[in-house]
């Protein structure tokens, strides 16, 4: 019973952390027109999307949301809940993606798109489906990972990660 509790904690922390990472990466006001490593388009409007961006966006968005589906599947557990985890991963992926795409409408350096919404949702569902295929192996890896995390990170004082984060955020903001 204790093992399942640790496992749920692991997946919950992973889900929250990856969701926060997605929000941070997708909402950071970054000017892609000046930092393109593929080709530079100085004459395009800021909100226009280069052709290579559309081709790369779908698979990258799909892969970006796979961990959401994996974490949802891990939280719900194995067994007969595979259909439920697929639906739950799709709903959560859609909701998170809808928030991101809605907020990107307000950022001049970002482009919101329905295709992103669909690929993000499909990525979350793909993550839940893939997890179902490698369920036993994943659960064993999670159990050993959680034990390693518990031996190191969870014994730190609670305030230490918070202070570390604030210092890093301060340095990045100042830069």
Kinemage of the C-alpha trace (Angstrom):
@kinemage 1
@onewidth
@group {chain A} dominant
@subgroup {mainchain}
@vectorlist {calphas} color= white
{ca unk a 1} P 0.000 0.000 0.000
{ca unk a 2} L 2.814 2.390 0.857
{ca unk a 3} L 4.448 1.697 -2.507
{ca unk a 4} L 1.294 2.766 -4.380
{ca unk a 5} L 1.172 5.978 -2.320
{ca unk a 6} L 4.774 6.797 -3.251
{ca unk a 7} L 4.046 5.967 -6.852
{ca unk a 8} L 1.052 8.323 -6.934
{ca unk a 9} L 3.160 11.080 -5.356
{ca unk a 10} L 5.812 10.577 -8.022
{ca unk a 11} L 3.290 10.856 -10.869
{ca unk a 12} L 1.507 13.815 -9.290
{ca unk a 13} L 4.773 15.726 -8.845
{ca unk a 14} L 5.743 14.831 -12.416
{ca unk a 15} L 2.399 16.022 -13.771
{ca unk a 16} L 2.565 19.334 -11.921
{ca unk a 17} L 6.227 19.898 -12.803
{ca unk a 18} L 5.760 19.117 -16.509
{ca unk a 19} L 2.621 21.287 -16.685
{ca unk a 20} L 4.555 24.180 -15.121
{ca unk a 21} L 7.403 23.562 -17.577
{ca unk a 22} L 4.972 23.643 -20.509
{ca unk a 23} L 3.474 26.925 -19.289
{ca unk a 24} L 6.910 28.473 -18.782
{ca unk a 25} L 8.272 27.409 -22.169
{ca unk a 26} L 5.191 28.187 -24.230
{ca unk a 27} L 4.392 31.539 -22.630
{ca unk a 28} L 7.884 32.995 -22.414
{ca unk a 29} L 7.896 36.026 -24.757
{ca unk a 30} L 10.587 34.875 -27.161
{ca unk a 31} L 11.159 36.455 -30.570
{ca unk a 32} L 11.571 33.509 -32.933
{ca unk a 33} L 12.083 35.737 -35.977
{ca unk a 34} L 15.516 36.856 -34.756
{ca unk a 35} L 16.760 33.506 -33.469
{ca unk a 36} L 15.851 31.071 -36.220
{ca unk a 37} L 18.603 28.529 -36.780
{ca unk a 38} L 16.911 27.179 -39.881
{ca unk a 39} L 16.424 30.337 -41.930
{ca unk a 40} L 15.983 34.030 -41.161
{ca unk a 41} L 12.863 35.886 -42.352
{ca unk a 42} L 13.455 39.594 -41.586
{ca unk a 43} L 10.661 40.854 -43.865
{ca unk a 44} L 7.859 38.727 -42.440
{ca unk a 45} L 5.329 40.118 -40.011
{ca unk a 46} L 6.027 39.175 -36.440
{ca unk a 47} L 2.967 36.917 -36.145
{ca unk a 48} L 3.501 35.150 -39.471
{ca unk a 49} L 4.660 31.553 -39.308
{ca unk a 50} L 7.453 30.315 -41.555
{ca unk a 51} L 6.688 27.151 -43.532
{ca unk a 52} L 9.317 25.095 -41.668
{ca unk a 53} L 7.643 26.040 -38.388
{ca unk a 54} L 4.342 24.441 -39.411
{ca unk a 55} L 6.082 21.234 -40.482
{ca unk a 56} L 8.053 20.930 -37.230
{ca unk a 57} L 5.318 22.167 -34.904
{ca unk a 58} L 2.994 19.178 -35.131
{ca unk a 59} L 5.472 16.438 -34.153
{ca unk a 60} L 7.203 18.640 -31.584
{ca unk a 61} L 3.902 19.616 -29.937
{ca unk a 62} L 2.848 15.981 -30.018
{ca unk a 63} L 6.038 14.902 -28.213
{ca unk a 64} L 5.888 17.874 -25.827
{ca unk a 65} L 2.593 16.666 -24.334
{ca unk a 66} L 3.395 12.932 -24.168
{ca unk a 67} L 4.637 13.241 -20.529
{ca unk a 68} L 1.221 14.638 -19.532
{ca unk a 69} L -0.468 11.453 -20.747
{ca unk a 70} L 2.168 9.267 -19.118
{ca unk a 71} L 1.677 11.015 -15.771
{ca unk a 72} L -2.131 10.773 -15.991
{ca unk a 73} L -1.871 7.059 -16.755
{ca unk a 74} L 0.547 6.633 -13.864
{ca unk a 75} L -1.823 8.439 -11.495
{ca unk a 76} L -4.827 6.369 -12.491
{ca unk a 77} L -2.924 3.092 -12.212
{ca unk a 78} L -3.019 -0.015 -14.307
{ca unk a 79} L -5.787 -2.456 -14.937
{ca unk a 80} L -9.150 -1.833 -16.530
{ca unk a 81} L -8.751 1.952 -16.362
{ca unk a 82} L -6.904 2.219 -19.684
{ca unk a 83} L -9.897 3.744 -21.471
{ca unk a 84} L -10.459 6.157 -18.606
{ca unk a 85} L -6.800 7.189 -18.578
{ca unk a 86} L -6.882 7.816 -22.320
{ca unk a 87} L -9.935 10.073 -21.959
{ca unk a 88} L -8.528 11.802 -18.855
{ca unk a 89} L -5.187 12.418 -20.605
{ca unk a 90} L -7.014 13.826 -23.618
{ca unk a 91} L -9.150 16.128 -21.483
{ca unk a 92} L -6.201 17.362 -19.427
{ca unk a 93} L -4.021 17.797 -22.537
{ca unk a 94} L -6.823 19.713 -24.249
{ca unk a 95} L -7.443 21.924 -21.191
{ca unk a 96} L -3.761 22.753 -20.685
{ca unk a 97} L -3.311 23.386 -24.394
{ca unk a 98} L -6.420 25.597 -24.515
{ca unk a 99} L -5.025 27.704 -21.666
{ca unk a 100} L -1.661 28.006 -23.440
{ca unk a 101} L -3.163 28.848 -26.834
{ca unk a 102} L -5.545 31.398 -25.290
{ca unk a 103} L -2.735 33.125 -23.434
{ca unk a 104} L -0.524 33.078 -26.540
{ca unk a 105} L -3.104 35.260 -28.289
{ca unk a 106} L -1.929 38.093 -26.029
{ca unk a 107} L 1.779 37.603 -26.743
{ca unk a 108} L 3.001 39.303 -29.933
{ca unk a 109} L 5.926 36.883 -30.262
{ca unk a 110} L 3.704 33.779 -30.114
{ca unk a 111} L 1.209 32.343 -32.570
{ca unk a 112} L -1.868 30.516 -31.349
{ca unk a 113} L -3.230 27.768 -33.545
{ca unk a 114} L -5.943 25.128 -33.612
{ca unk a 115} L -3.405 22.667 -35.017
{ca unk a 116} L -1.312 23.152 -31.856
{ca unk a 117} L -4.382 22.443 -29.743
{ca unk a 118} L -5.049 19.217 -31.635
{ca unk a 119} L -1.435 18.032 -31.625
{ca unk a 120} L -1.045 18.756 -27.897
{ca unk a 121} L -4.214 16.814 -27.103
{ca unk a 122} L -3.112 13.930 -29.323
{ca unk a 123} L 0.298 13.955 -27.618
{ca unk a 124} L -1.256 13.587 -24.173
{ca unk a 125} L -3.413 10.719 -25.413
{ca unk a 126} L -0.397 9.115 -27.079
{ca unk a 127} L 1.478 9.287 -23.780
{ca unk a 128} L -1.316 7.434 -21.984
{ca unk a 129} L -1.446 4.798 -24.735
{ca unk a 130} L 2.333 4.285 -24.776
{ca unk a 131} L 2.394 3.985 -20.990
{ca unk a 132} L -0.170 1.197 -21.210
{ca unk a 133} L 2.235 -0.740 -23.464
{ca unk a 134} L 5.214 -0.435 -21.110
{ca unk a 135} L 3.287 -0.351 -17.835
{ca unk a 136} L 5.219 -2.949 -15.813
{ca unk a 137} L 8.668 -1.729 -16.836
{ca unk a 138} L 7.684 1.879 -16.132
{ca unk a 139} L 6.307 1.070 -12.692
{ca unk a 140} L 9.556 -0.684 -11.705
{ca unk a 141} L 11.598 2.286 -12.963
{ca unk a 142} L 9.367 4.725 -11.061
{ca unk a 143} L 9.701 2.748 -7.848
{ca unk a 144} L 13.508 2.805 -8.020
{ca unk a 145} L 13.533 6.476 -9.097
{ca unk a 146} L 11.282 7.454 -6.216
{ca unk a 147} L 13.537 5.681 -3.746
{ca unk a 148} L 16.534 7.578 -5.132
{ca unk a 149} L 14.648 10.877 -4.975
{ca unk a 150} L 13.496 10.134 -1.442
{ca unk a 151} L 17.085 9.430 -0.335
{ca unk a 152} L 18.325 12.742 -1.743
{ca unk a 153} L 15.805 15.467 -2.550
{ca unk a 154} L 13.001 14.788 -0.105
{ca unk a 155} L 15.326 14.979 2.876
{ca unk a 156} L 16.252 18.586 2.052
{ca unk a 157} L 14.513 21.342 3.964
{ca unk a 158} L 11.378 22.545 2.166
{ca unk a 159} L 12.643 26.124 1.896
{ca unk a 160} L 15.883 25.200 0.089
{ca unk a 161} L 14.346 24.473 -3.364
{ca unk a 162} L 12.128 27.563 -3.066
{ca unk a 163} L 15.085 29.840 -2.288
{ca unk a 164} L 17.105 28.220 -5.096
{ca unk a 165} L 14.297 28.827 -7.568
{ca unk a 166} L 13.916 32.451 -6.519
{ca unk a 167} L 17.668 33.055 -6.885
{ca unk a 168} L 17.721 31.521 -10.364
{ca unk a 169} L 14.630 33.540 -11.369
{ca unk a 170} L 16.255 36.721 -10.069
{ca unk a 171} L 19.455 36.085 -12.050
{ca unk a 172} L 17.520 35.287 -15.234
{ca unk a 173} L 15.274 38.346 -14.824
{ca unk a 174} L 18.276 40.606 -14.210
{ca unk a 175} L 20.046 39.214 -17.254
